[in-house]
Amino acid sequence: MKFLEIIGLAIVVVALGLWGFYYTRWVAFRKKQKKQEKKK
């Protein structure tokens, strides 16, 4: 593999990891909001 290909793959992996992390946090946040709305 070329050096640039390794860097490109690393960036993609990090980007996907961050996206997945924020997506799961956003989903959990939405679920919490729905629970609060039911209490009201």
VMD Tcl script that draws the C-alpha trace (Angstrom):
set ca {
  {0.00 0.00 0.00}
  {1.09 3.56 -0.65}
  {1.63 5.97 2.21}
  {-1.20 8.24 1.02}
  {-3.59 5.28 0.84}
  {-2.85 4.44 4.48}
  {-3.50 8.07 5.52}
  {-6.74 8.11 3.50}
  {-7.97 4.91 5.13}
  {-7.07 6.23 8.59}
  {-9.07 9.42 7.96}
  {-12.08 7.41 6.75}
  {-11.96 5.11 9.78}
  {-11.71 8.05 12.20}
  {-14.52 9.92 10.42}
  {-16.81 6.87 10.52}
  {-15.97 6.30 14.19}
  {-16.80 9.90 15.12}
  {-20.02 9.80 13.04}
  {-21.13 6.60 14.73}
  {-20.28 8.02 18.17}
  {-22.26 11.24 17.63}
  {-25.15 9.35 15.95}
  {-25.58 7.00 18.93}
  {-25.41 9.97 21.34}
  {-28.03 11.84 19.26}
  {-30.35 8.80 19.24}
  {-29.98 8.42 23.02}
  {-30.67 12.15 23.45}
  {-33.86 11.90 21.35}
  {-35.02 8.89 23.38}
  {-34.51 10.86 26.63}
  {-36.56 13.77 25.24}
  {-39.44 11.44 24.33}
  {-39.45 10.00 27.86}
  {-39.57 13.52 29.35}
  {-42.49 14.46 27.08}
  {-44.47 11.43 28.29}
  {-43.96 12.48 31.94}
  {-45.53 15.88 31.19}
}
mol new
graphics top color blue
foreach p $ca { graphics top sphere $p radius 0.5 }
foreach p [lrange $ca 0 end-1] q [lrange $ca 1 end] { graphics top cylinder $p $q radius 0.2 }
display resetview
